[in-house]
Amino acid sequence: MQQPYKIAQPQLSKMPKYLFLTMRPKQWVKNIFVFAGLIFANDMLLTNPQSLLRVLATFGLWCLIASSIYLINDLVDIEKDRDHPKKRYRPLASGHLAPSSAIIATLIFLGIGLPLAWMLSRGVAIILAVYVVMQLAYSFRLKHVVILDVFIIAAGFVFRTVSGAVVLRIDISPWLLICTGLLSLFLALAKRRHELVLLESGAGSHRRVLEEYSTELLQEMISLITASTLIAYILYTLNPTNPHVPTSPFPLMLITVPFVIYGIFRYLYLVYKKDEGGSPEELLLKDLPMLADIVLWGITVVAIMYIFRQ
């Protein structure tokens, strides 16, 4: 049983600090998905300063817009978060940040972010606007709809990937969408399992949709999506859409498969043995083997596509 705690009073001098924490800067790691199109493009766009700047601008816009959504989520869930063993210490739930400050910040972020996105790329602006509408629907209703809730979480990652390609005006590889979508579903399902295990019998009172899940059901879903993700990635390495990726004497992208397998296995180990997975971005930042694996995968991919390209 949770010990009662006193809700703090907001302090104006500390408002910027707690507002920044509520923006969840650690979750900005998710926005690196916008760089996928830049790296995997047929042309060597990674070495083009203008292309790099456009993607960096898109990354910054995602940080701004996503932060506004985090503020809305915390405003909607403020009472439920106070019953959560970890979320009760968030600035809004704990009382350190006033709801009025969060509302004003949200309006400012959206009022600045969407017009800037329109100036950068109409396509990116439309994607961000659709993302905001989707997340609002999720916050107020769809997060209570079983299965659809994890699809919406996964869609956010796919939107980031698509926006990175749209801002560069390049074709979007179907393999890129498939692999991103499957990996995102894997992360979303692991997140739901973590919540279910962490909250145990009180899971339904905190998040109603958790009553519709069970650890056995989520385990089956995770097993299915894990296999699908690995198969999709291996098929991509065997038949890359980029004509410059070396395929002789064998598809060099196959070299990256062990990194992907290790990364997924490591994540499963952390989910099932360490009861992690509730926050993929925090897990990435604090688990050194996982971080090292991703860095090595990235270096290998860039080397194959930019140094050994044919």
C-alpha positions in Angstrom: 0.0 0.0 0.0 1.3 3.4 -0.9 2.2 5.7 1.9 0.3 9.0 1.9 2.2 12.1 0.9 1.7 15.8 1.0 1.1 17.6 -2.3 3.6 20.4 -2.7 2.8 24.0 -3.4 4.1 25.5 -6.7 7.0 27.9 -6.5 7.3 30.5 -9.2 11.1 30.4 -9.0 11.3 26.7 -9.6 8.6 26.6 -12.4 11.1 26.5 -15.3 12.8 23.5 -13.7 9.6 21.5 -13.2 8.2 22.5 -16.6 11.3 21.2 -18.2 11.0 17.9 -16.3 7.4 17.6 -17.4 8.5 18.1 -21.0 10.3 14.7 -20.5 13.6 15.5 -22.2 14.7 11.9 -21.8 11.9 10.9 -24.2 13.3 13.1 -26.9 15.5 10.1 -27.7 12.5 8.7 -29.6 12.8 11.5 -32.1 16.1 10.0 -33.5 13.7 8.0 -35.7 13.5 11.1 -38.0 17.2 10.4 -39.0 16.3 7.0 -40.5 15.4 8.4 -43.9 18.6 10.5 -44.0 20.8 7.5 -43.3 19.1 5.0 -45.5 18.5 7.3 -48.5 19.8 6.3 -51.9 21.8 9.5 -52.2 24.5 10.3 -49.7 22.3 12.8 -47.9 24.1 12.3 -44.6 27.1 14.2 -46.0 24.9 17.0 -47.3 24.8 19.9 -44.8 21.5 21.3 -46.0 19.8 17.9 -45.7 21.3 17.4 -42.2 20.0 20.8 -41.1 16.5 20.1 -42.3 16.4 16.8 -40.4 17.8 18.5 -37.3 15.1 21.1 -37.5 12.5 18.4 -37.8 14.0 16.7 -34.8 13.7 20.0 -32.8 10.0 20.4 -33.9 9.2 16.9 -32.7 10.8 17.6 -29.3 8.6 20.7 -29.0 5.3 19.1 -30.2 5.9 15.9 -28.3 6.5 17.8 -25.1 3.2 19.6 -25.5 1.5 16.1 -25.7 3.4 15.0 -22.5 2.0 18.0 -20.7 -1.5 17.3 -21.9 -1.2 13.6 -20.8 0.0 14.6 -17.3 -2.8 17.1 -17.0 -5.4 14.5 -18.0 -3.9 11.8 -15.7 -3.0 14.0 -12.8 -5.2 12.3 -10.3 -4.4 8.8 -11.4 -0.7 9.5 -11.4 -1.0 10.3 -7.7 -1.9 6.6 -7.1 1.1 5.4 -9.2 4.2 4.3 -7.3 6.5 6.3 -9.7 4.3 8.7 -11.6 3.1 10.3 -8.3 6.5 12.2 -8.2 5.9 13.9 -11.6 5.8 17.7 -11.2 2.1 18.0 -11.9 1.0 15.1 -9.8 3.3 16.1 -6.9 2.0 19.7 -7.0 5.4 21.3 -7.9 4.0 22.5 -11.2 0.7 24.3 -11.4 -1.8 23.0 -14.0 -2.3 26.6 -15.3 1.5 26.8 -16.1 1.3 23.5 -18.0 -1.7 24.7 -20.0 -0.1 28.0 -21.0 3.2 26.2 -22.0 1.2 23.7 -24.1 -0.5 26.5 -26.0 2.8 28.3 -26.6 4.5 25.1 -27.8 1.8 24.2 -30.2 1.4 27.9 -31.3 5.1 28.1 -32.2 5.8 24.5 -33.3 3.1 24.0 -35.9 3.7 27.3 -37.8 7.4 26.7 -37.8 6.8 23.2 -39.2 4.6 24.7 -42.0 7.5 27.1 -42.9 9.9 24.1 -43.0 7.7 21.6 -44.9 4.0 21.5 -45.4 4.2 17.7 -45.3 5.9 17.7 -41.9 3.4 20.2 -40.6 0.5 18.0 -41.7 2.2 14.9 -40.1 2.7 16.8 -36.8 -0.9 18.1 -36.8 -2.3 14.6 -37.4 0.0 13.4 -34.6 -1.4 16.0 -32.2 -5.0 15.1 -33.1 -4.2 11.4 -32.7 -2.6 11.9 -29.3 -5.5 14.0 -28.1 -7.8 11.2 -29.0 -5.5 8.8 -27.3 -5.3 10.9 -24.1 -9.1 11.3 -23.8 -10.4 8.1 -25.2 -8.4 5.7 -27.2 -5.9 4.7 -24.5 -8.8 2.8 -23.0 -9.3 0.7 -26.1 -7.4 -2.6 -26.0 -4.9 -3.4 -28.8 -5.7 -0.1 -30.5 -3.8 1.7 -27.7 -0.5 0.0 -28.5 -1.0 0.6 -32.2 -1.3 4.4 -31.5 1.9 4.3 -29.5 3.6 2.5 -32.4 2.2 5.0 -34.9 4.0 7.8 -33.2 7.4 6.2 -34.1 6.3 5.6 -37.7 5.2 9.2 -38.0 8.6 10.3 -36.9 10.3 8.1 -39.5 8.0 9.3 -42.3 8.5 13.0 -41.4 12.3 12.5 -41.7 11.8 11.3 -45.3 9.1 13.9 -46.2 11.3 16.8 -45.1 14.0 15.5 -47.5 11.5 14.9 -50.3 12.7 11.3 -50.8 10.8 8.1 -51.4 9.9 6.2 -48.3 11.1 2.6 -48.3 8.4 0.1 -47.5 11.0 -1.9 -45.6 11.7 1.1 -43.4 8.1 1.5 -42.5 7.6 -2.2 -41.8 10.7 -2.6 -39.6 9.9 0.7 -37.8 6.2 -0.3 -37.2 7.1 -3.8 -35.9 9.8 -2.6 -33.6 7.5 0.1 -32.3 4.8 -2.5 -31.5 7.4 -4.5 -29.7 8.3 -1.6 -27.5 4.7 -0.7 -26.9 3.7 -4.2 -25.8 6.8 -4.4 -23.5 5.6 -1.1 -22.0 2.2 -2.5 -21.3 3.7 -5.6 -19.7 5.8 -3.5 -17.4 2.8 -1.5 -16.3 0.8 -4.7 -15.6 3.6 -6.2 -13.6 4.5 -3.0 -11.7 0.9 -2.2 -10.6 -0.3 -5.8 -10.1 -3.8 -5.9 -8.7 -4.2 -2.1 -8.9 -3.3 -1.9 -12.6 -6.9 -1.5 -13.7 -7.6 1.4 -11.4 -4.6 3.3 -12.8 -5.1 2.5 -16.5 -8.4 0.9 -17.3 -7.2 -0.8 -20.5 -4.8 -2.9 -18.4 -7.8 -4.9 -17.2 -8.1 -6.2 -20.8 -4.5 -7.5 -20.8 -2.8 -10.3 -19.0 0.9 -11.2 -18.8 0.2 -14.4 -20.7 -1.6 -12.5 -23.6 1.2 -9.9 -23.7 3.8 -12.6 -23.7 2.2 -14.2 -26.8 1.9 -10.9 -28.5 5.6 -10.0 -27.8 6.7 -13.4 -29.0 4.9 -13.0 -32.3 6.1 -9.4 -32.9 9.6 -10.3 -32.0 9.8 -13.0 -34.6 8.1 -10.8 -37.2 10.6 -7.9 -36.5 13.6 -10.2 -36.9 12.3 -11.8 -40.1 11.4 -8.4 -41.6 14.8 -7.0 -40.9 16.7 -10.1 -42.2 14.6 -9.9 -45.4 15.5 -6.3 -45.8 19.2 -7.0 -45.5 18.9 -9.7 -48.2 17.1 -7.4 -50.6 17.9 -3.7 -49.7 16.0 -1.1 -51.6 19.1 1.1 -51.9 20.9 0.1 -55.1 24.2 1.4 -53.7 24.3 -1.2 -50.8 26.9 -3.8 -51.8 25.3 -7.3 -52.5 28.4 -9.0 -53.8 30.0 -11.4 -52.9 27.1 -11.4 -50.3 24.7 -8.7 -49.0 26.9 -6.8 -46.6 23.9 -5.6 -44.6 23.7 -9.1 -43.3 26.6 -8.1 -41.0 24.2 -5.9 -39.0 21.8 -8.7 -38.2 23.7 -10.0 -35.1 23.4 -6.5 -33.6 19.7 -6.4 -34.1 19.2 -9.9 -32.6 21.4 -9.1 -29.6 19.5 -5.8 -29.1 16.1 -7.5 -29.1 17.3 -10.3 -26.9 18.9 -7.9 -24.5 15.6 -5.9 -24.3 13.7 -9.1 -23.6 16.1 -10.0 -20.9 15.6 -6.6 -19.3 11.8 -6.9 -19.6 11.4 -10.4 -18.3 14.3 -10.7 -15.8 14.6 -7.1 -14.6 11.0 -6.0 -15.0 12.1 -3.1 -17.1 10.5 -1.8 -20.3 8.2 0.9 -19.0 10.3 3.6 -20.5 12.4 2.5 -23.5 14.3 5.8 -23.8 15.4 5.6 -20.1 16.4 2.0 -20.6 18.5 2.9 -23.6 20.3 5.7 -21.7 21.1 3.6 -18.6 21.8 0.1 -20.0 25.3 0.3 -21.4 25.3 -3.1 -23.3 22.1 -1.9 -25.1 23.6 1.5 -25.9 26.8 0.0 -27.1 25.0 -2.4 -29.3 22.9 0.3 -31.0 26.0 2.5 -31.5 27.9 -0.4 -33.1 24.9 -1.2 -35.3 24.7 2.5 -36.4 28.4 2.7 -37.2 28.3 -0.6 -39.2 25.2 0.6 -41.2 26.8 4.0 -42.0 30.1 2.3 -43.0 28.3 -0.1 -45.4 26.2 2.5 -47.0 28.8 5.3 -47.2 32.2 3.7 -47.3 31.7 0.4 -49.0 28.8 1.5 -51.3 29.0 0.3 -54.9 
